[in-house]
């Protein structure tokens, strides 16, 4: 593997922290690779498993985060795990990313807000989250962990391909360019950036105009806290559907191979 990759714990275990942790341990041990993240959803149950996985020295990609509050809960789980390792005299150098999904925000409100507000919600949520992230990195608590050898849990922008055909295909890349972050863009979006994208500025550490924009969405009836919970729940269900479809394809292929071998 070239660079870091993620291997997902079965989403069927998402409501059982102990089973999720056991699966994370198993995948990490079987893979035996130093540049592998184990992907665990940042749900309430997942957060318990994430802290224990960090304590166990397992690099974690916290997925299915949609809001500042969900990000901060994931960051807290990571930091608690690191602090427990420090207290136990163990290495604090355990990698992690916190994956915040962006474009699904805008897809979810399309047709529910004035056209002039389309494709603005996801970026505003990202700005609010980035402000919290930078504040955490500047805190005395994080600095103590950093001085003990911890590395930052990088904020990762996920779902950054533009879904709105009327919007720029590099919309989220231009808006979310920022220090100390990762962007897992689709290949088509990466090619679009190379072809005609130009980064004119970086994301402001203070969140810029995010609260003003979010206030406008509140005025037209968008409850971002409720929507964040809904998106995370829908995302978890989508993961399960995709997993079941994958397992069905594998089972079908395995059965076909057995039939061929038996002839």
C-alpha positions in Angstrom: 0.0 0.0 0.0 1.2 3.5 -0.9 -0.1 5.9 1.8 -2.8 5.3 4.3 -5.9 3.3 3.5 -9.0 2.3 5.5 -10.5 -1.1 6.2 -14.1 -1.0 7.5 -15.4 -2.9 10.5 -18.7 -4.6 9.5 -21.5 -2.1 9.9 -23.7 -4.9 11.2 -21.8 -4.5 14.5 -22.4 -0.8 14.8 -24.8 -1.1 17.7 -22.4 -3.2 19.8 -19.3 -1.5 21.0 -17.6 -4.7 22.3 -18.1 -6.5 19.0 -16.9 -3.5 17.0 -13.8 -3.4 19.1 -13.2 -7.1 18.8 -13.5 -6.8 15.0 -11.2 -3.8 14.9 -8.5 -5.8 16.8 -8.9 -8.7 14.5 -8.7 -6.7 11.3 -5.7 -4.8 12.6 -3.8 -7.9 13.6 -4.6 -9.8 10.4 -3.6 -6.9 8.1 -0.3 -6.4 9.9 0.2 -3.1 8.1 1.5 0.1 9.7 -0.4 2.4 7.3 -3.9 1.0 7.8 -6.8 2.8 9.4 -9.6 0.7 10.8 -12.9 2.5 10.0 -15.4 2.9 12.8 -18.6 5.0 12.6 -18.7 8.0 15.0 -22.0 6.9 16.5 -22.6 6.7 20.3 -21.7 3.0 20.4 -18.8 3.6 17.9 -17.2 6.2 20.1 -16.8 3.7 23.0 -15.0 1.3 20.6 -12.9 4.1 19.2 -11.5 5.1 22.6 -10.6 1.5 23.4 -9.2 0.9 20.0 -6.8 3.9 20.4 -5.8 2.6 23.8 -5.0 -0.7 22.1 -2.8 1.1 19.6 -5.1 0.7 16.6 -5.1 3.6 14.1 -8.7 4.7 13.5 -10.7 6.4 10.8 -13.8 7.8 12.5 -16.4 7.9 9.8 -20.0 9.2 9.4 -19.4 12.5 11.1 -21.7 15.4 9.9 -21.4 18.2 12.4 -19.2 20.1 14.8 -20.7 18.3 17.7 -20.2 14.9 16.2 -16.6 15.8 15.4 -15.9 17.0 18.9 -17.3 13.8 20.4 -15.0 11.8 18.1 -12.0 14.0 19.0 -12.8 13.5 22.6 -12.8 9.7 22.3 -9.5 9.9 20.4 -7.9 12.2 22.9 -9.1 10.2 25.9 -7.5 7.1 24.4 -4.2 8.9 23.8 -4.2 10.3 27.3 -4.8 6.8 28.7 -1.8 5.5 26.7 0.4 8.3 28.0 -0.7 7.6 31.6 0.2 3.9 31.0 3.7 4.8 29.7 2.8 3.7 26.1 3.5 5.5 22.9 1.2 8.3 22.1 1.9 8.1 18.3 -1.3 6.5 17.1 -2.8 7.8 13.9 -6.4 8.8 13.4 -8.6 10.9 11.1 -12.1 12.3 11.7 -14.1 12.1 8.5 -16.7 14.8 8.1 -19.2 14.4 5.2 -20.0 17.5 3.3 -22.0 17.2 0.1 -24.8 15.2 1.7 -25.8 18.3 3.6 -26.5 20.2 0.4 -28.3 17.2 -1.2 -30.5 16.9 1.8 -31.9 20.5 1.6 -32.0 20.8 -2.2 -35.5 22.0 -3.0 -36.3 22.9 0.6 -34.4 26.2 0.6 -34.3 29.2 -1.8 -32.2 28.5 -4.9 -29.8 31.2 -3.8 -28.9 29.1 -0.8 -28.1 25.9 -2.7 -24.6 24.4 -2.1 -23.9 26.6 0.9 -24.9 24.5 3.9 -22.2 21.9 3.7 -19.4 24.5 3.5 -20.8 26.4 6.4 -20.9 23.2 8.5 -17.3 22.5 7.5 -16.2 26.0 8.5 -17.9 25.7 11.9 -16.2 22.3 12.4 -12.8 23.5 11.2 -13.0 26.4 13.8 -13.6 23.8 16.6 -10.7 21.7 15.2 -8.2 24.5 15.2 -9.3 25.6 18.7 -8.7 22.0 19.9 -5.2 21.9 18.3 -4.4 25.2 20.1 -5.6 24.0 23.5 -3.3 23.3 26.4 -4.8 19.8 26.7 -3.8 19.0 23.2 -0.4 20.6 23.6 0.3 18.3 26.6 -0.5 15.3 24.4 1.5 16.6 21.6 4.5 17.1 23.9 4.2 13.5 24.9 4.5 12.4 21.3 0.9 12.4 20.0 0.1 13.3 16.5 -3.0 15.4 15.5 -6.1 13.5 14.6 -6.5 15.0 11.2 -9.8 16.5 10.2 -10.8 14.7 6.9 -13.3 16.1 4.4 -15.3 13.3 2.9 -18.1 13.3 0.3 -16.5 16.2 -1.6 -17.7 15.4 -5.1 -20.2 18.0 -6.2 -23.7 16.5 -6.5 -25.4 19.5 -7.9 -24.9 19.6 -11.7 -25.4 23.3 -11.8 -22.5 23.9 -9.4 -18.8 23.9 -10.0 -17.2 20.4 -10.0 -14.5 21.7 -7.7 -16.8 23.6 -5.4 -15.8 21.8 -2.2 -12.1 21.6 -3.0 -11.8 25.3 -3.4 -13.9 26.1 -0.4 -12.3 23.6 2.0 -8.5 23.9 1.3 -7.0 24.2 4.7 -3.9 23.4 6.7 -3.9 20.2 8.9 -6.8 18.6 6.9 -7.2 15.7 4.4 -9.6 15.6 1.5 -10.6 12.2 0.1 -12.0 13.5 -3.2 -13.3 11.2 -6.0 -11.0 10.6 -8.9 -13.2 12.6 -11.2 -13.0 15.6 -8.8 -9.3 15.3 -8.5 -9.0 15.3 -12.3 -11.2 18.4 -12.5 -9.0 20.2 -10.0 -5.9 19.3 -12.0 -7.6 20.5 -15.2 -9.2 23.8 -14.3 -9.2 24.2 -10.5 -7.5 27.1 -8.8 -7.2 27.6 -5.0 -7.5 31.3 -4.3 -7.7 31.1 -0.5 -7.7 28.8 2.5 -10.4 28.0 5.0 -10.3 30.6 7.8 -9.4 29.2 11.2 -12.0 31.3 12.9 -14.9 29.9 10.9 -15.4 33.0 8.7 -19.0 33.7 8.0 -20.3 30.2 9.0 -22.6 31.3 11.8 -24.2 34.0 9.6 -24.9 31.5 6.9 -26.2 28.9 9.3 -28.4 31.5 10.8 -30.0 32.1 7.4 -30.7 28.3 7.1 -32.3 28.4 10.6 -34.6 31.2 9.4 -36.0 29.0 6.6 -36.6 26.1 8.9 -33.5 24.0 8.7 -32.6 22.5 12.1 -28.9 21.5 11.6 -28.7 19.5 14.8 -31.7 17.4 13.9 -30.5 17.1 10.3 -27.0 16.0 11.5 -28.5 13.2 13.5 -30.7 12.2 10.6 -27.8 12.1 8.1 -25.7 10.0 10.5 -28.5 7.5 10.9 -29.2 7.4 7.2 -25.4 7.0 6.5 -25.2 4.1 8.9 -28.2 2.4 7.2 -26.6 3.0 3.8 -23.4 1.3 5.0 -25.4 -1.7 6.1 -27.1 -1.9 2.7 -23.8 -1.7 0.8 -22.2 -4.3 3.1 -25.1 -6.7 2.5 -24.9 -6.2 -1.2 -21.2 -6.8 -1.2 -21.6 -10.0 0.9 -24.3 -11.2 -1.5 -22.0 -10.7 -4.5 -19.2 -12.5 -2.8 -21.4 -15.4 -1.8 -22.8 -15.6 -5.4 -19.3 -15.6 -6.9 -18.1 -18.2 -4.4 -21.0 -20.5 -5.2 -20.4 -20.1 -8.9 -16.7 -21.0 -8.5 -17.6 -24.1 -6.4 -20.0 -25.3 -9.1 -17.4 -24.7 -11.8 -14.8 -26.7 -9.8 -17.2 -29.5 -9.2 -17.9 -30.1 -12.9 
